[in-house]
Amino acid sequence: MLSIKNLVHVYGNGTKALDDVSLEVPTGMFGLLGPNGAGKSTLMRSIATLQTPTSGSIDFDGIDVIKDPDLLRRTLGYLPQDFGVYPRVSAYDMLDHMAVLKGVASGKDRKATVESLLQQVNLWPVRNKALAGFSGGMRQRFGIAQALIGNPKLIIVDEPTAGLDPEERNRFLNLLAEIADNVVIILSTHIVEDVADLCPRMAVLAGGKIQRQGAPLELIREMEGRVWRKTIDKEALKEARDRYDVISTRLFAGKTVIHVLSDRRPGEGFEPVAGGLEDVYFATLTASRKVPA
Ligand SMILES: Nc1ncnc2c1ncn2[C@@H]1O[C@H](COP(=O)(O)OP(=O)(O)OP(=O)(O)O)[C@@H](O)[C@H]1O
C-alpha cells in the first residue's frame, strides 16, 4: 500500500504544483487522471524519489520514501514520461547494462533476468536490433522491461500511451494488466480510456489537487440519471454554456453534441445518456474550475 499524506510541492518560481495531495493506493492498477499541467509528473517524480516535496509524507509498505529514498529505489520501477535518448545499442545490451546499474551483479542472474523480461514484453525477436530504430510502442515495452528489473513492488508509469497507435496502445495496456498482480502500479495519464479499461481504482488530479477518487464504476454510478445529451448548432454553444452545466462538447457529423449535468431534464430536446468515465472526468474538471483559487 502506498500512502501519500498532505503532499505539497512548490517550485522555485512559486508554482504550487501539488496542493495538499492525499491518496491511498492499494495493490493493483491505479489510474491518476488529469489534464496537462495538473501536477501528475510532479507527483510521479516525488514518489519516484527524483524530487523532494516541500512538505507532506509518502509511505510505501512501511518505507518512509522521503527519509529513505534509497530503500524505496530498491523496490521501485519507473517509466518516465520522457525516457530520453534511444542509443544505437541493441535492446539486449541496453537491458543488460541497466540490470548492472540496478545491482544485478552476477552474469548468470543477469542473463536470466534480461532474457525473461525481453520475452515478457514481447521484444525477444528484436532483441538484437538497435533501440534507435524501435517504434513508439516497442520503446514503451522496452521501458516497461527496464522498469521491471529486480521485481519491483511499486511501478510508476507516466503517460505511457501518449503517441501510441491503437494496436500498440492495446498491447501495452495488456502488458501492464498482466504484471499488476501483487504490485502497486500507478498509471498517470490524460487519456480517460486507459483508466476505464484497466484500473479498479483511480483519482482525478487537477490544479495540483485531488478532485475525486474511487472506483471508476462507482463514480459512474454516482452520475446515473444526471447526464443529458443534446445536439445543437455550433453557433448555439455559447448560449448553451451560459444556460446549462455543459461538461463536454464534441462534433458529430458537423453538429455539436453537448453533455450537460443536471438533476432533472435541463430543457427541450435533451435526452438522458448513460454516463461514462469521460463524463465523470469532464464533470470533475468543470466543477474544479468553478472553485475560486
Ligand atoms: N521545474 C519546474 N519549475 C517550475 N514549474 C514547473 C516545473 N515543472 C513543472 N512545473 C509546473 O508545475 C505544474 C505541474 O506540472 P506537471 O509537469 O507536474 O504536470 P502534468 O500533470 O504532468 O502535466 P503534463 O502532462 O503537461 O506533463 C505546471 O504548472 C508546470 O508548469
PDBQT file of the ligand as one rigid body, heavy atoms in Angstrom, charges set to zero:
ROOT
HETATM    1  N1  LIG A 301      10.712  22.520 -12.915  1.00  0.00    +0.000 N 
HETATM    2  C1  LIG A 301       9.625  23.284 -12.849  1.00  0.00    +0.000 A 
HETATM    3  N2  LIG A 301       9.712  24.563 -12.477  1.00  0.00    +0.000 NA
HETATM    4  C2  LIG A 301       8.606  25.362 -12.379  1.00  0.00    +0.000 A 
HETATM    5  N3  LIG A 301       7.369  24.934 -12.644  1.00  0.00    +0.000 NA
HETATM    6  C3  LIG A 301       7.213  23.649 -13.023  1.00  0.00    +0.000 A 
HETATM    7  C4  LIG A 301       8.328  22.760 -13.150  1.00  0.00    +0.000 A 
HETATM    8  N4  LIG A 301       7.867  21.541 -13.559  1.00  0.00    +0.000 NA
HETATM    9  C5  LIG A 301       6.532  21.693 -13.668  1.00  0.00    +0.000 A 
HETATM   10  N5  LIG A 301       6.145  22.935 -13.352  1.00  0.00    +0.000 N 
HETATM   11  C6  LIG A 301       4.759  23.462 -13.316  1.00  0.00    +0.000 C 
HETATM   12  O1  LIG A 301       4.039  22.713 -12.358  1.00  0.00    +0.000 OA
HETATM   13  C7  LIG A 301       2.720  22.429 -12.814  1.00  0.00    +0.000 C 
HETATM   14  C8  LIG A 301       2.509  20.926 -12.871  1.00  0.00    +0.000 C 
HETATM   15  O2  LIG A 301       3.365  20.369 -13.843  1.00  0.00    +0.000 OA
HETATM   16  P1  LIG A 301       3.475  18.798 -14.126  1.00  0.00    +0.000 P 
HETATM   17  O3  LIG A 301       4.515  18.585 -15.175  1.00  0.00    +0.000 OA
HETATM   18  O4  LIG A 301       3.637  18.094 -12.840  1.00  0.00    +0.000 OA
HETATM   19  O5  LIG A 301       2.023  18.493 -14.699  1.00  0.00    +0.000 OA
HETATM   20  P2  LIG A 301       1.481  17.253 -15.530  1.00  0.00    +0.000 P 
HETATM   21  O6  LIG A 301       0.133  16.963 -14.998  1.00  0.00    +0.000 OA
HETATM   22  O7  LIG A 301       2.468  16.154 -15.510  1.00  0.00    +0.000 OA
HETATM   23  O8  LIG A 301       1.365  17.854 -16.971  1.00  0.00    +0.000 OA
HETATM   24  P3  LIG A 301       1.926  17.306 -18.358  1.00  0.00    +0.000 P 
HETATM   25  O9  LIG A 301       1.021  16.212 -18.746  1.00  0.00    +0.000 OA
HETATM   26  O10 LIG A 301       1.823  18.529 -19.235  1.00  0.00    +0.000 OA
HETATM   27  O11 LIG A 301       3.353  16.899 -18.096  1.00  0.00    +0.000 OA
HETATM   28  C9  LIG A 301       2.593  23.125 -14.160  1.00  0.00    +0.000 C 
HETATM   29  O12 LIG A 301       2.017  24.381 -13.938  1.00  0.00    +0.000 OA
HETATM   30  C10 LIG A 301       4.029  23.251 -14.629  1.00  0.00    +0.000 C 
HETATM   31  O13 LIG A 301       4.166  24.355 -15.483  1.00  0.00    +0.000 OA
ENDROOT
TORSDOF 0
